[in-house]
Structures are given as structure tokens and as C-alpha cells.
Amino acid sequence: MTISYLLTGVTGGLGAKVLNDMLHKHKIHASDIVATSRSEGSRARFESQGLHFRIADYGRLETLEAAFNDIDTLLFMSSSQRDTPARSAEHRNVIEAAKTAGVKKVWYVSLALGGYGGDSKVGFQQAHYATEDMLVQSGLDFVSLRAGIYTNAFPLALNWYPSSNFEPPVDQGSVAFTSRDELGEGIATLLAKGLGAFPSVTPQTASRIILLTGPQAETLVDIVKAIDKVRQTNTPIQILEPDAWIDACSMDDEGGKGRAWFEARLVWLQGMCNGEAELVDPALETVLGRRPETGTETIETLLTSEPDYYWHQNHVVPPKTR
Ligand SMILES: NC(=O)c1ccc[n+]([C@@H]2O[C@H](COP(=O)([O-])OP(=O)(O)OC[C@H]3O[C@@H](n4cnc5c(N)ncnc54)[C@H](OP(=O)(O)O)[C@@H]3O)[C@@H](O)[C@H]2O)c1
């Protein structure tokens, strides 16, 4: 018996929101959805909701071949792996398994650096380009959902911790920051209703890209001002040269991150400052049926409800274990 949806990434922040909305907003029956994880430990919490559960580990092709059996539509969340060749190899496994299993439709969650183009210099983006190319070659019916830069990850962009002062960004440059919850809501709606429900949202280029972004590009300085507004502080804005930014951040970093971490991060930050994430697209607004939140609006909400807001990737050593 064919099951309508298999969702990867549902133990993570974005996929959890997609699953929640598919079940509770779009009223898709739990028995029409397969939830997946690399970990058997996740089984009980999904099966207790009436969902199917299968192991899907992008690093182990055999798990994918078994998981994708009798699946109509696959939500393919990009891997958390940061090494480009390793990430591309994992994604190749997903595509091969989807093809072998005869999956009918693949929604790949990619990243919006470089807009609709293929010229981003940022390391993270390269596996996304390679994956889109593999999807084209596969002959699968797919869409690449290039997701805007999460507003929720703003502590990472600014190396911001609730308990400390922070080093302002290396430069100005605008980013169409996007709320992770609204991305999840939009993706769930696309999966549930299909592209046919949104005639103006058409995949672009051979890579079949739909760009999902917030409604306005804002600078990192705007983000600092939003933090100040909620915390009633007045952070001095200092534009640092790259080396000085690395020195300042790594000197006494609260997460224990060293120079190498900030050197790698700088490439991403410079990509953002060069405007690689500034393109605003109306697709998310169309799919949500309302204007999405700007980055500064989301940050004000996040910090008002949670003054000690924490973003896990900002910490090399989790604070609870230090
Ligand atoms: N747009 C942005 O600004 C932005 C920011 C950060 C990340 N991302 C990307 O978006 C994805 C989702 O974001 P998120 O915030 O939901 O991340 P998250 O909370 O870290 O969750 C990652 C999810 O992906 C699954 N996953 C990761 N690697 C996998 C692999 N090799 N095989 C199978 N499943 C794997 C994990 O499943 P299990 O651990 O249960 O196996 C988990 O459910 C991330 O993986 C990353 O690629 C985008």
C-alpha cells in the first residue's frame, strides 16, 4: 500500500513544524505520513501519534532504500553534515534511493544563498548546488525549496549570547531573514495543497527553484538595533575588518570557539554581507496567505518571550555541560 508522505528532518526544528502543520492545520491523517530519523530512539514518540516510523540515515543507503518503499511524496531535508563532499555523498544516497523506490515527487529543502543563481562562494551552498544537479540528472519530479536564512539563527551571525556583550558584524549588507516557523508553515502548505493551488508560484530555472524568504532585506545592524530595542541597551556599532572581527570574537568566546571556527564562519558572513541572501521573493507570502514576519519582528518576539534565547549552533560546548 502506498503511503502519501515520507518526511525527513522531523526531529529537527524545521521538520517538526512541517509535521505539526500537516497534521493539525491541514488535517492530513497520521496514517498517511511516515516520520523518519537516524535514531531508533525517536520511534515511540511518532508511533504514539499514529504516524508510521522508519529509520532513514542519509549515510546508510540501505536504510533509505527500505524507508522509501511505497512512498508517493518525499520531503528531503538537507543533511546537517557541514563537509561538502560528505554532504553531497549523503544527498546522492537519498536521490538514488528515491529513484530506485519509485518515489513520485521530491521536495528538497535547500538554502537561498545566491538567490536563483549558482554563484555563491559560501561553502554550505556548494552541496545544495550539487544536489540540485543530481536531482536534475535523476529524472525525478522535484522542487528545490531554497530556504531563506533563518532569523532564529541570528545569534550565530552576530556571535551573540544573552549574558554578554557581543561583537557587531564585519560589515553591512542586507539579508532577507526568514522565520523558521513560517518556513515550516509554508512547506507544509505546499506539501498538503500542491503547487497547483498557487499558480503564481512556479519553479524557476532547470533546478526548479522556489525561493522562500522573508518580506524585506535587513542589515545586521538592523538586527543589533532590534536586540537593543527589546533589551533596552545601546550597543555601539563598530564595523570591524575581517581579521579584527576574528580576533575580537575568538579572544574570550563564551561558547569556547577558537579562531578556526570564526575563520570558517567569516566566509558565510561575508557571503551574507556581499548580498548573497538579500533577494526577496513573494512566494512565501503567497503560500502563507499573509505577509511573513521581517527578521527584526521575529527577533523582537523571540527575545520578548525568551530573554535568554539560545541557538544551539552558537555553542561548541553546550552551556549545560560547562
Ligand atoms: N536556512 C537556514 O538558515 C538554515 C540554518 C540551519 C540549518 N539549515 C539546514 O536546514 C536543515 C533543517 O534545519 P533545522 O533547523 O530543522 O535543523 P536541526 O534542528 O538541526 O534538525 C536537523 C534534522 O535533519 C535530520 N538529519 C540531519 N542530518 C541527517 C542525515 N545525515 N540523515 C538523516 N537525517 C538527517 C535530523 O534527523 P535525526 O537527527 O533525527 O536523524 C534532524 O531531524 C538542516 O539540516 C540544515 O541543512 C538551514
Ligand as a Chemical Component Dictionary entry (heavy atoms), coordinates in Angstrom:
data_LIG
# 
_chem_comp.id                   LIG 
_chem_comp.type                 NON-POLYMER 
_chem_comp.pdbx_formal_charge   0 
_chem_comp.three_letter_code    LIG 
# 
loop_
_chem_comp_atom.comp_id 
_chem_comp_atom.atom_id 
_chem_comp_atom.alt_atom_id 
_chem_comp_atom.type_symbol 
_chem_comp_atom.charge 
_chem_comp_atom.model_Cartn_x 
_chem_comp_atom.model_Cartn_y 
_chem_comp_atom.model_Cartn_z 
_chem_comp_atom.pdbx_ordinal 
LIG N1  N1  N 0  18.070 28.223 6.223  1  
LIG C1  C1  C 0  18.938 28.306 7.229  2  
LIG O1  O1  O 0  19.346 29.397 7.668  3  
LIG C2  C2  C 0  19.434 27.067 7.900  4  
LIG C3  C3  C 0  20.048 27.159 9.158  5  
LIG C4  C4  C 0  20.472 25.975 9.770  6  
LIG C5  C5  C 0  20.297 24.773 9.123  7  
LIG N2  N2  N 1  19.709 24.719 7.900  8  
LIG C6  C6  C 0  19.521 23.448 7.167  9  
LIG O2  O2  O 0  18.157 23.059 7.309  10 
LIG C7  C7  C 0  18.056 21.748 7.864  11 
LIG C8  C8  C 0  16.917 21.726 8.841  12 
LIG O3  O3  O 0  17.122 22.736 9.794  13 
LIG P1  P1  P 0  16.715 22.519 11.311 14 
LIG O4  O4  O 0  16.801 23.843 11.943 15 
LIG O5  O5  O -1 15.443 21.767 11.401 16 
LIG O6  O6  O 0  17.929 21.602 11.794 17 
LIG P2  P2  P 0  18.012 20.682 13.089 18 
LIG O7  O7  O 0  17.070 21.147 14.138 19 
LIG O8  O8  O 0  19.456 20.575 13.420 20 
LIG O9  O9  O 0  17.484 19.259 12.565 21 
LIG C9  C9  C 0  18.146 18.543 11.549 22 
LIG C10 C10 C 0  17.208 17.418 11.111 23 
LIG O10 O10 O 0  17.747 16.806 9.944  24 
LIG C11 C11 C 0  17.876 15.400 10.177 25 
LIG N3  N3  N 0  19.154 14.992 9.594  26 
LIG C12 C12 C 0  20.309 15.689 9.623  27 
LIG N4  N4  N 0  21.281 15.005 9.019  28 
LIG C13 C13 C 0  20.717 13.839 8.602  29 
LIG C14 C14 C 0  21.225 12.697 7.933  30 
LIG N5  N5  N 0  22.525 12.616 7.590  31 
LIG N6  N6  N 0  20.391 11.664 7.669  32 
LIG C15 C15 C 0  19.088 11.739 8.031  33 
LIG N7  N7  N 0  18.549 12.802 8.675  34 
LIG C16 C16 C 0  19.360 13.830 8.966  35 
LIG C17 C17 C 0  17.902 15.209 11.690 36 
LIG O11 O11 O 0  17.327 13.934 11.976 37 
LIG P3  P3  P 0  17.871 12.893 13.108 38 
LIG O12 O12 O 0  18.931 13.610 13.907 39 
LIG O13 O13 O 0  16.655 12.535 13.913 40 
LIG O14 O14 O 0  18.382 11.741 12.334 41 
LIG C18 C18 C 0  17.010 16.346 12.156 42 
LIG O15 O15 O 0  15.665 15.949 12.151 43 
LIG C19 C19 C 0  19.417 21.480 8.499  44 
LIG O16 O16 O 0  19.711 20.092 8.479  45 
LIG C20 C20 C 0  20.356 22.299 7.641  46 
LIG O17 O17 O 0  20.740 21.547 6.496  47 
LIG C21 C21 C 0  19.259 25.838 7.297  48 
# 
loop_
_chem_comp_bond.comp_id 
_chem_comp_bond.atom_id_1 
_chem_comp_bond.atom_id_2 
_chem_comp_bond.value_order 
_chem_comp_bond.pdbx_ordinal 
LIG N1  C1  SING 1  
LIG C1  O1  DOUB 2  
LIG C1  C2  SING 3  
LIG C2  C3  SING 4  
LIG C2  C21 DOUB 5  
LIG C3  C4  DOUB 6  
LIG C4  C5  SING 7  
LIG C5  N2  DOUB 8  
LIG N2  C6  SING 9  
LIG N2  C21 SING 10 
LIG C6  O2  SING 11 
LIG C6  C20 SING 12 
LIG O2  C7  SING 13 
LIG C7  C8  SING 14 
LIG C7  C19 SING 15 
LIG C8  O3  SING 16 
LIG O3  P1  SING 17 
LIG P1  O4  DOUB 18 
LIG P1  O5  SING 19 
LIG P1  O6  SING 20 
LIG O6  P2  SING 21 
LIG P2  O7  DOUB 22 
LIG P2  O8  SING 23 
LIG P2  O9  SING 24 
LIG O9  C9  SING 25 
LIG C9  C10 SING 26 
LIG C10 O10 SING 27 
LIG C10 C18 SING 28 
LIG O10 C11 SING 29 
LIG C11 N3  SING 30 
LIG C11 C17 SING 31 
LIG N3  C12 SING 32 
LIG N3  C16 SING 33 
LIG C12 N4  DOUB 34 
LIG N4  C13 SING 35 
LIG C13 C14 SING 36 
LIG C13 C16 DOUB 37 
LIG C14 N5  SING 38 
LIG C14 N6  DOUB 39 
LIG N6  C15 SING 40 
LIG C15 N7  DOUB 41 
LIG N7  C16 SING 42 
LIG C17 O11 SING 43 
LIG C17 C18 SING 44 
LIG O11 P3  SING 45 
LIG P3  O12 DOUB 46 
LIG P3  O13 SING 47 
LIG P3  O14 SING 48 
LIG C18 O15 SING 49 
LIG C19 O16 SING 50 
LIG C19 C20 SING 51 
LIG C20 O17 SING 52 
# 
